[in-house]
Amino acid sequence: MQIEVLQTKILETPADGLIVGVSTALLDEQGLLPRLNDALRGVIGEEIKGRRLTGKLGDVRIVHTLGLLPVRAVILVGIGERGELNAHKLKETWAKALNKARHEGLAELLVCFGSFRADGVDARKLGETFALSAHLSQYRFQDYKTKREEADERTITRLALGIPPELKEDVLYGLETGTHIADGVNLARTLVSTPANKLTPEVFSARVVEVAKRYDLSYEVLEKRDMEELGMGALLAVAQGSANPPKLVTVRYKGRPTWESEPVVAFVGKGITFDTGGISLKPSLNMEEMIMDMGGAAAVAGAMEAIARIRPEINILFVMPMVENMPDGAAYRPGDVLTSMSGKTIEVISTDAEGRLILADAITYVRRLGATHLVDLATLTGAVLIALGTQTTGAMTNNDDWWQAVRKAAEEAGERIWLLPTFDVYREQYKSAVADMKNTGGRNAGTITAGMFLSEFAEQTPWVHLDIAGTAWDSKGSDLTPKGATGVMVQTLVELARQEAKKKSTV
C-alpha cells in the first residue's frame, strides 16, 4: 500500500474515494464539509436532516458523488467531539473508514488530514497513527490460499493525504515511523499465523537471523549441544520429545556508544512453535490454535524489526528460545526432576506447563549476558483468559519503577495491560517436596503462580512478565486486527524502547 502526501487541491484530485472526518458539530464547523455540501448540491445536508449522518465516533457514511466531483464517493467518518478525540480513537476510526472503503471496492483514496485534527495530538503523532491504522487494518494472512474470495481480492492500493504545507515534514516523519512499527506488528502476526509444519524452531530461528542480518545486528544461535554445555536442563527437557531440535536466538541491538557501562534492556519471548501438551496431552478440540504458542517470541521478533528501523538510543537484547513440545518415547514426564541453568531444581507436575520451563533458562541466560532490565512475553496460561478475557494482557513485576515504565509504554501504545499481585503466600502453591519448586501451582491463581515461578529466575533484576495467552489471538477479529494473530505487545515494546531512550538522552 502506497501512502503519500498530496501536492494538489484535494477537491480537484481524481480518486476512487475521499475520506473526511466529521465532528458532531457537522455543517456548523469550519472546514471542508460545508464546501462538500455545496459541491454535492446539499446532499450532505439532507443526510444530516435524515439523521443518517451524526458525526458520532466511528459512524461511517458513504455518499456517491454522481460525477459532481472527481472522486466516485465521499467517505464521511464520525469523530465525535473534537475535544474528546485522541490518537487511539483516531486509529480505530480510520480503520473503520478504510475497511468500509475497501469493501466498497474503492482502491485509491484521498484523505482530508486536517479534518481529523485532535487536541494534544501533534503532526508527528497524527502521521504515525494514520500509518499504523492503515497497515494494521489492511493486513491479511493468505500465504497458503490457492483461491481467494472476491472480498479478499479487494485492496487499497494508494492513500494520498491532503496536508497543510507547514505540517508536511512532521507528518512524513510520523508516517515513516508508524510504517516501521506496523511492519513489526505484521511480522509478528505472520509468524504466529504460520503453520507449525512450516515454522519449526529451525525455520523460526532462520527467519529471525534474516531480520538481524538485514539491519546489521549481531546475533547468536544456540544449538542443542550449546544448551547442554550451559546446563539448560529445563529448556532441553521440553525439547527432548520432538524430532525438531531446539534453538535459542539472541540478537544484540546496540543503540548506545558502549555496552558494558550502559543499561541493557532484554526482551525475552516464549517460542513454543507447537504445543501438544507433551505427555500431559491437551484435548484435541482447538489444538490447531497452538501454532500461536510462540506469540511471545514473535512479538520480540516484531519489536526487533521495528526498533532496528527506528534506531532509538538504547541497548537491547532480543532473546527467543524456540522449542516444540511433543509426546514421544523420549519425552519428559510428570514426576521428573529437572536442573535448570540457574542450578535450581524443578519437579515436573505437568508437561503442559512447558513455557515457564524454557523461559526459566532463557531468563537466567540473558541475566548472565548482562541484562539490567527484563520484560518477558509468553502465551503462558489459560487461566489469564478466565481472569482478564481476550482484551487485556496480564502483567506481574518485582519492581514498581520498571512496571510503571512498561505501563506507561502500553498506555501510549494503546495496548491494555493489568498488574496482578505477587504476594509471597502464593509461593506455597508451587513448593515441592522433592525439588526446589514445582512447575505448576495448580488451578487456583494459575496465572499468578506461573508468573511468580518466573520471578524465581529473574531474582533481583527489574522484571515485568506479560501473559499474552488471551490477547495474542483474536478469534473474531476487529477493524484494526483481522481474525487470527494480533501481534500484541509489539507496539508496547517499541514504545518502551523509545521512552527509555528519551530518559537516557536527558540524563
C-alpha positions as CSV (number, residue, x, y, z in Angstrom):
1,M,0.0,0.0,0.0
2,Q,1.4,3.4,-1.0
3,I,0.9,6.3,1.3
4,E,1.9,9.7,0.0
5,V,1.4,13.4,0.7
6,L,-0.9,15.3,-1.7
7,Q,0.6,18.2,-3.6
8,T,-2.6,19.4,-5.3
9,K,-6.0,20.7,-4.1
10,I,-8.0,17.8,-2.6
11,L,-11.3,18.7,-4.3
12,E,-9.7,18.8,-7.7
13,T,-7.8,15.5,-7.5
14,P,-9.3,12.3,-9.1
15,A,-9.6,9.2,-7.0
16,D,-12.0,6.5,-6.1
17,G,-12.9,8.0,-2.7
18,L,-12.3,10.9,-0.4
19,I,-12.2,10.4,3.4
20,V,-13.4,13.3,5.6
21,G,-13.6,13.5,9.3
22,V,-17.0,14.8,10.6
23,S,-17.4,16.0,14.2
24,T,-20.8,16.3,15.9
25,A,-20.7,20.0,15.0
26,L,-21.5,18.9,11.4
27,L,-22.1,21.8,9.0
28,D,-21.7,24.3,11.7
29,E,-18.0,23.6,11.9
30,Q,-15.5,25.4,9.6
31,G,-13.6,23.2,7.2
32,L,-14.2,21.0,4.2
33,L,-17.7,19.7,5.0
34,P,-19.7,22.9,4.1
35,R,-17.8,23.1,0.8
36,L,-18.5,19.5,0.0
37,N,-22.2,20.0,0.8
38,D,-22.2,22.9,-1.7
39,A,-20.4,20.9,-4.4
40,L,-22.8,17.9,-3.9
41,R,-25.8,20.2,-4.1
42,G,-26.9,19.8,-0.5
43,V,-26.8,16.0,-0.3
44,I,-24.8,16.1,2.9
45,G,-27.3,18.5,4.5
46,E,-30.0,16.0,3.6
47,E,-28.1,13.2,5.2
48,I,-27.9,15.3,8.4
49,K,-31.6,16.1,8.3
50,G,-32.4,12.4,7.9
51,R,-30.1,11.6,10.8
52,R,-28.1,9.3,8.7
53,L,-25.0,11.4,9.4
54,T,-24.5,12.3,13.0
55,G,-20.8,12.7,13.4
56,K,-20.8,10.2,16.3
57,L,-17.4,8.5,16.8
58,G,-17.0,5.5,14.5
59,D,-20.1,6.2,12.3
60,V,-19.2,5.8,8.6
61,R,-21.4,7.1,5.8
62,I,-20.6,6.8,2.1
63,V,-22.1,9.4,-0.3
64,H,-21.7,8.8,-4.0
65,T,-20.9,12.0,-6.0
66,L,-22.6,11.1,-9.3
67,G,-19.9,12.9,-11.2
68,L,-20.2,16.2,-9.3
69,L,-16.6,15.7,-8.0
70,P,-13.6,13.9,-9.5
71,V,-14.0,11.2,-6.8
72,R,-16.6,8.4,-7.0
73,A,-17.6,8.6,-3.4
74,V,-17.1,10.6,-0.2
75,I,-16.5,8.6,3.0
76,L,-17.8,10.6,5.9
77,V,-16.2,9.4,9.2
78,G,-17.7,10.4,12.6
79,I,-15.0,11.6,15.0
80,G,-17.4,12.7,17.9
81,E,-16.5,15.8,19.9
82,R,-13.1,17.2,18.8
83,G,-12.1,17.8,22.4
84,E,-12.6,14.1,23.2
85,L,-10.6,12.9,20.2
86,N,-7.2,11.2,20.9
87,A,-4.7,9.1,18.9
88,H,-6.2,5.8,19.9
89,K,-9.7,6.8,18.9
90,L,-8.3,8.1,15.6
91,K,-6.5,4.8,14.9
92,E,-9.7,2.8,15.3
93,T,-11.8,5.4,13.4
94,W,-9.5,5.4,10.4
95,A,-9.5,1.6,10.4
96,K,-13.3,1.6,10.2
97,A,-13.3,4.1,7.3
98,L,-10.5,2.2,5.4
99,N,-12.3,-1.1,5.8
100,K,-15.6,0.3,4.6
101,A,-13.8,1.8,1.6
102,R,-12.1,-1.5,0.8
103,H,-15.4,-3.4,1.0
104,E,-16.9,-0.9,-1.4
105,G,-14.1,-1.5,-3.9
106,L,-12.5,1.9,-3.5
107,A,-8.8,1.3,-4.1
108,E,-7.4,4.8,-4.5
109,L,-8.3,7.1,-1.6
110,L,-7.7,10.7,-0.7
111,V,-7.7,11.8,3.0
112,C,-8.5,15.3,4.2
113,F,-6.0,15.2,7.0
114,G,-7.0,18.5,8.5
115,S,-10.5,17.2,9.2
116,F,-9.0,14.7,11.7
117,R,-7.1,17.2,13.9
118,A,-7.2,16.5,17.6
119,D,-6.2,18.4,20.7
120,G,-2.9,17.1,22.1
121,V,-2.0,15.1,19.0
122,D,0.8,16.7,17.1
123,A,1.6,16.3,13.5
124,R,4.2,13.5,14.0
125,K,1.8,11.5,16.2
126,L,-1.0,12.1,13.7
127,G,1.1,10.7,10.9
128,E,2.3,7.8,12.9
129,T,-1.2,6.9,14.0
130,F,-2.5,7.0,10.4
131,A,0.2,4.7,9.1
132,L,-0.4,2.3,11.9
133,S,-4.1,2.3,11.2
134,A,-3.7,1.8,7.5
135,H,-1.1,-1.0,7.6
136,L,-2.6,-2.9,10.6
137,S,-6.2,-2.7,9.4
138,Q,-5.4,-3.9,5.8
139,Y,-3.1,-6.8,6.8
140,R,-4.3,-10.2,5.7
141,F,-2.5,-13.6,6.1
142,Q,-3.2,-15.5,2.9
143,D,0.1,-17.3,2.3
144,Y,-1.5,-20.7,1.9
145,K,-4.7,-19.9,0.0
146,T,-4.7,-21.0,-3.6
147,K,-8.1,-19.5,-4.3
148,R,-9.2,-16.3,-2.6
149,E,-12.7,-15.0,-2.1
150,E,-13.7,-11.9,-4.1
151,A,-13.8,-9.8,-0.9
152,D,-10.2,-10.8,-0.1
153,E,-9.1,-9.6,-3.5
154,R,-10.2,-6.0,-2.8
155,T,-7.3,-4.0,-1.6
156,I,-6.4,-0.3,-1.1
157,T,-3.5,0.5,-3.4
158,R,-3.0,4.2,-2.7
159,L,-3.6,6.6,0.1
160,A,-2.9,10.3,-0.6
161,L,-3.1,12.7,2.3
162,G,-4.1,16.3,2.0
163,I,-1.8,18.2,4.4
164,P,-1.0,21.9,5.0
165,P,2.5,22.6,3.8
166,E,3.8,23.7,7.2
167,L,3.0,20.2,8.6
168,K,4.4,18.1,5.8
169,E,7.8,17.4,7.3
170,D,6.4,16.3,10.6
171,V,3.6,14.2,9.1
172,L,6.1,12.4,6.8
173,Y,8.3,11.6,9.8
174,G,5.3,10.2,11.6
175,L,4.2,8.2,8.6
176,E,7.6,6.6,8.3
177,T,7.7,5.8,12.0
178,G,4.2,4.3,12.0
179,T,5.0,2.2,9.0
180,H,8.1,0.8,10.7
181,I,6.1,-0.2,13.8
182,A,3.2,-1.6,11.7
183,D,5.7,-3.8,9.8
184,G,6.9,-5.1,13.1
185,V,3.4,-5.9,14.3
186,N,2.6,-7.6,10.9
187,L,5.8,-9.6,11.0
188,A,4.7,-11.0,14.4
189,R,1.2,-11.7,13.0
190,T,2.7,-13.6,10.1
191,L,5.0,-15.7,12.3
192,V,2.2,-16.6,14.7
193,S,-0.2,-17.5,11.8
194,T,2.4,-19.7,10.0
195,P,1.5,-23.4,10.5
196,A,3.9,-25.4,12.7
197,N,5.0,-27.7,9.9
198,K,6.2,-24.6,8.1
199,L,7.7,-22.9,11.2
200,T,9.8,-25.3,13.1
201,P,12.4,-24.0,15.6
202,E,15.0,-24.2,12.8
203,V,12.9,-22.2,10.3
204,F,11.8,-19.7,13.0
205,S,15.4,-19.1,14.0
206,A,16.4,-18.6,10.4
207,R,13.7,-16.0,9.9
208,V,14.9,-14.1,12.9
209,V,18.5,-14.3,11.7
210,E,17.4,-12.9,8.3
211,V,16.0,-9.8,10.1
212,A,19.2,-9.4,12.2
213,K,21.3,-9.6,9.1
214,R,19.1,-7.1,7.2
215,Y,19.9,-4.4,9.8
216,D,23.5,-5.5,10.6
217,L,22.7,-6.6,14.1
218,S,24.9,-9.1,15.8
219,Y,23.3,-12.4,16.7
220,E,24.0,-15.8,18.1
221,V,22.0,-19.1,17.7
222,L,22.5,-21.7,20.5
223,E,22.2,-25.3,19.3
224,K,21.3,-28.2,21.5
225,R,24.9,-29.0,22.2
226,D,25.5,-25.4,23.3
227,M,22.5,-25.6,25.7
228,E,23.8,-28.9,27.1
229,E,27.2,-27.2,27.8
230,L,25.4,-24.3,29.5
231,G,23.2,-26.6,31.6
232,M,19.8,-25.6,30.3
233,G,18.1,-28.6,31.7
234,A,14.7,-27.1,31.9
235,L,14.6,-26.0,28.2
236,L,16.1,-29.2,26.9
237,A,13.6,-31.3,28.8
238,V,10.8,-29.7,26.9
239,A,12.6,-30.2,23.6
240,Q,13.5,-33.9,24.0
241,G,10.2,-35.3,22.8
242,S,10.4,-33.6,19.4
243,A,12.2,-34.6,16.3
244,N,12.9,-30.9,15.7
245,P,15.8,-29.7,17.7
246,P,15.6,-26.6,19.9
247,K,17.2,-23.2,19.1
248,L,17.8,-20.1,21.2
249,V,18.4,-16.9,19.3
250,T,19.9,-13.8,20.8
251,V,20.2,-10.6,18.9
252,R,22.0,-7.5,20.2
253,Y,20.8,-4.0,19.3
254,K,23.5,-1.5,20.2
255,G,21.9,1.9,20.3
256,R,24.4,3.4,22.7
257,P,28.2,4.0,22.2
258,T,29.1,1.4,24.8
259,W,27.6,-1.8,26.0
260,E,29.2,-2.8,29.3
261,S,28.7,0.5,31.2
262,E,25.1,1.2,29.9
263,P,21.8,-0.2,30.9
264,V,20.7,-3.2,28.8
265,V,17.0,-4.0,28.4
266,A,16.2,-7.6,27.5
267,F,13.0,-8.7,25.7
268,V,12.5,-12.4,26.2
269,G,9.8,-14.3,24.3
270,K,8.4,-17.8,24.7
271,G,8.8,-19.6,21.4
272,I,6.9,-22.9,21.6
273,T,6.4,-23.5,17.9
274,F,3.7,-26.1,18.6
275,D,2.4,-27.3,21.9
276,T,0.6,-30.6,22.2
277,G,1.0,-30.5,26.0
278,G,3.5,-33.3,25.8
279,I,2.7,-36.4,27.9
280,S,0.1,-34.3,29.6
281,L,-1.7,-34.2,26.3
282,K,-4.1,-31.4,25.5
283,P,-7.7,-32.1,24.3
284,S,-7.9,-32.3,20.5
285,L,-10.6,-29.5,20.4
286,N,-8.9,-26.3,19.2
287,M,-5.5,-27.8,19.5
288,E,-4.7,-26.4,16.0
289,E,-4.6,-22.9,17.6
290,M,-1.4,-24.0,19.4
291,I,0.6,-22.7,16.5
292,M,0.2,-19.4,18.4
293,D,2.2,-20.6,21.4
294,M,5.2,-18.8,20.1
295,G,3.4,-15.5,20.2
296,G,5.8,-14.1,22.8
297,A,8.9,-14.8,20.6
298,A,7.0,-13.5,17.6
299,A,6.4,-10.2,19.5
300,V,10.0,-9.9,20.3
301,A,11.0,-10.5,16.7
302,G,8.5,-7.9,15.5
303,A,9.7,-5.4,18.0
304,M,13.3,-6.1,16.8
305,E,12.2,-5.4,13.2
306,A,10.7,-2.0,14.2
307,I,13.4,-0.9,16.6
308,A,16.2,-1.7,14.1
309,R,14.5,0.8,11.7
310,I,13.6,3.5,14.2
311,R,17.0,3.4,15.9
312,P,16.3,4.5,19.5
313,E,19.5,5.2,21.5
314,I,19.3,2.3,23.9
315,N,20.9,-1.2,24.2
316,I,18.6,-4.1,23.8
317,L,18.9,-7.9,23.9
318,F,16.2,-9.8,22.0
319,V,16.1,-13.4,23.2
320,M,13.9,-16.1,21.8
321,P,14.0,-19.7,23.0
322,M,12.4,-21.9,20.3
323,V,11.1,-25.4,21.1
324,E,8.4,-27.9,20.0
325,N,6.6,-29.7,22.8
326,M,5.7,-33.2,21.7
327,P,4.8,-36.6,23.2
328,D,7.3,-39.3,22.4
329,G,9.1,-42.2,23.9
330,A,11.9,-39.8,24.7
331,A,9.6,-37.0,26.1
332,Y,10.0,-35.7,29.6
333,R,7.4,-37.0,32.1
334,P,5.3,-35.7,35.0
335,G,7.3,-36.6,38.1
336,D,10.7,-35.9,36.5
337,V,13.1,-33.5,38.3
338,L,15.0,-31.1,36.1
339,T,18.0,-29.0,36.9
340,S,17.8,-25.5,35.3
341,M,20.6,-23.4,34.1
342,S,20.4,-21.4,37.4
343,G,21.0,-24.6,39.3
344,K,17.5,-24.6,40.8
345,T,15.7,-27.9,40.6
346,I,12.1,-28.3,39.3
347,E,9.7,-31.1,39.8
348,V,7.5,-31.6,36.7
349,I,3.8,-31.8,37.6
350,S,2.5,-31.1,34.1
351,T,4.4,-31.3,30.8
352,D,1.8,-28.8,29.6
353,A,3.3,-26.1,31.8
354,E,6.3,-26.0,29.5
355,G,6.6,-22.3,28.6
356,R,7.8,-21.4,32.1
357,L,10.5,-24.0,31.8
358,I,12.1,-22.7,28.6
359,L,11.7,-19.1,29.9
360,A,13.4,-20.0,33.2
361,D,16.6,-20.9,31.4
362,A,16.3,-18.1,28.9
363,I,15.9,-15.5,31.7
364,T,19.0,-17.0,33.5
365,Y,20.9,-16.8,30.3
366,V,20.0,-13.2,29.5
367,R,20.9,-12.1,33.0
368,R,24.3,-13.7,32.6
369,L,24.7,-11.7,29.3
370,G,24.3,-8.5,31.3
371,A,20.7,-7.6,31.1
372,T,19.8,-4.9,33.7
373,H,16.1,-4.9,33.0
374,L,13.8,-7.7,31.8
375,V,10.5,-8.0,30.0
376,D,9.3,-11.5,29.2
377,L,6.3,-12.2,27.0
378,A,4.5,-15.5,26.8
379,T,1.3,-17.2,25.9
380,L,1.7,-18.7,29.3
381,T,-1.6,-19.7,30.9
382,G,-5.2,-20.5,30.0
383,A,-6.0,-19.0,33.4
384,V,-5.3,-15.5,32.2
385,L,-8.3,-15.8,29.9
386,I,-10.6,-16.6,32.8
387,A,-9.2,-13.6,34.8
388,L,-8.9,-10.9,32.0
389,G,-10.5,-12.3,28.9
390,T,-9.2,-11.6,25.4
391,Q,-8.8,-7.8,25.6
392,T,-6.3,-7.3,28.3
393,T,-2.8,-8.7,28.9
394,G,-1.9,-9.9,32.4
395,A,1.2,-8.5,34.0
396,M,3.4,-9.2,37.0
397,T,6.6,-7.5,38.3
398,N,9.2,-7.4,41.0
399,N,10.0,-3.7,40.6
400,D,7.5,-0.9,40.7
401,D,9.6,1.7,38.8
402,W,10.1,-0.8,35.9
403,W,6.4,-1.7,36.0
404,Q,5.5,2.0,35.7
405,A,7.7,2.4,32.7
406,V,6.1,-0.6,31.0
407,R,2.6,0.5,32.0
408,K,3.2,4.0,30.5
409,A,4.5,2.5,27.3
410,A,1.5,0.2,26.9
411,E,-0.9,3.2,27.6
412,E,0.8,5.3,25.0
413,A,0.7,2.3,22.5
414,G,-3.0,1.7,23.2
415,E,-2.5,-1.8,24.5
416,R,-4.3,-2.9,27.7
417,I,-2.3,-4.5,30.5
418,W,-3.3,-5.2,34.1
419,L,-1.0,-5.8,37.0
420,L,-1.6,-8.9,39.1
421,P,-0.4,-9.4,42.7
422,T,2.8,-11.2,43.8
423,F,2.1,-11.9,47.4
424,D,4.6,-14.3,49.0
425,V,1.8,-16.6,50.1
426,Y,1.3,-17.7,46.5
427,R,4.8,-19.3,46.6
428,E,3.4,-22.0,48.8
429,Q,1.4,-23.4,45.9
430,Y,4.5,-24.4,43.9
431,K,6.7,-25.6,46.7
432,S,7.9,-29.2,46.0
433,A,8.6,-32.0,48.5
434,V,11.4,-33.4,46.2
435,A,12.9,-30.3,44.4
436,D,13.2,-26.6,44.9
437,M,9.9,-25.9,43.2
438,K,7.1,-27.5,41.1
439,N,6.4,-26.3,37.5
440,T,2.7,-25.6,38.4
441,G,0.9,-24.4,41.4
442,G,-2.5,-25.8,40.4
443,R,-5.6,-24.3,39.1
444,N,-6.2,-21.6,41.7
445,A,-4.4,-18.3,40.8
446,G,-2.8,-20.2,37.9
447,T,-1.6,-17.0,36.1
448,I,-0.1,-15.6,39.3
449,T,1.8,-18.8,40.3
450,A,3.2,-19.2,36.8
451,G,4.5,-15.6,36.8
452,M,5.9,-16.0,40.3
453,F,7.7,-19.2,39.1
454,L,9.5,-17.0,36.5
455,S,10.3,-14.4,39.2
456,E,12.4,-17.1,40.9
457,F,14.8,-16.8,37.9
458,A,14.6,-13.1,37.4
459,E,15.7,-12.7,41.1
460,Q,16.6,-9.1,41.8
461,T,16.8,-7.9,38.2
462,P,13.9,-5.5,37.5
463,W,11.4,-7.7,35.6
464,V,8.0,-7.5,34.1
465,H,6.1,-10.5,32.9
466,L,3.4,-10.2,30.2
467,D,1.0,-13.1,29.8
468,I,-0.5,-12.7,26.3
469,A,-2.3,-16.0,26.2
470,G,-5.6,-14.2,25.9
471,T,-4.5,-11.4,23.6
472,A,-2.2,-13.0,21.1
473,W,-5.0,-14.4,19.1
474,D,-8.4,-12.9,18.1
475,S,-11.0,-15.5,17.1
476,K,-13.4,-12.8,15.9
477,G,-11.3,-10.0,14.5
478,S,-11.8,-6.2,14.6
479,D,-11.3,-3.2,12.3
480,L,-7.6,-3.0,13.3
481,T,-7.0,-6.7,13.7
482,P,-8.2,-9.3,11.2
483,K,-9.3,-12.6,12.7
484,G,-6.3,-14.6,13.9
485,A,-2.9,-13.4,15.2
486,T,-2.8,-9.9,16.7
487,G,0.9,-9.1,17.1
488,V,0.0,-7.8,20.6
489,M,2.7,-6.1,22.6
490,V,5.0,-5.2,19.7
491,Q,3.8,-1.6,19.9
492,T,4.3,-1.6,23.7
493,L,7.9,-2.9,23.4
494,V,8.8,-0.3,20.7
495,E,7.3,2.5,22.8
496,L,9.1,1.3,25.9
497,A,12.4,1.4,23.9
498,R,11.7,4.9,22.7
499,Q,10.7,6.1,26.2
500,E,13.8,4.6,27.8
501,A,16.0,6.1,25.1
502,K,14.5,9.6,25.9
503,K,15.2,9.1,29.6
504,K,18.8,8.3,28.8
505,S,19.2,11.3,26.5
506,T,18.1,13.7,29.2
507,V,20.4,12.4,31.9
